[in-house]
Amino acid sequence: MEKHDNDRFIVSVRVGPKGQITVPVEARKMFDIKEGDTLMFMGDKNRGMALLKDDEFYKMMGGINV
């Protein structure tokens, strides 16, 4: 892991045989991710991927709940 400061870090994760990744402990602590939380995985072929907690995603979307 390469850590930049208290607000950012870069870490590599390996995709397992079932297509799963493990959210690193540093990210779970930083973003208060707990067992049972729902995360939103977004992807754009040209811009890449993003992972957000669902409540943050809904705030970004203006309170729209799907």
HELIX and SHEET records of a PDB file:
HELIX    1   1 VAL A   25  MET A   30  1                                   6    
HELIX    2   2 ASP A   54  MET A   60  1                                   7    
SHEET    1   A 2 GLU A   2  ASP A   5  0                                        
SHEET    2   A 2 ARG A   8  ILE A  10 -1                                        
SHEET    1   B 2 LEU A  39  ASP A  44  0                                        
SHEET    2   B 2 GLY A  48  LYS A  53 -1                                        
END                                                                             
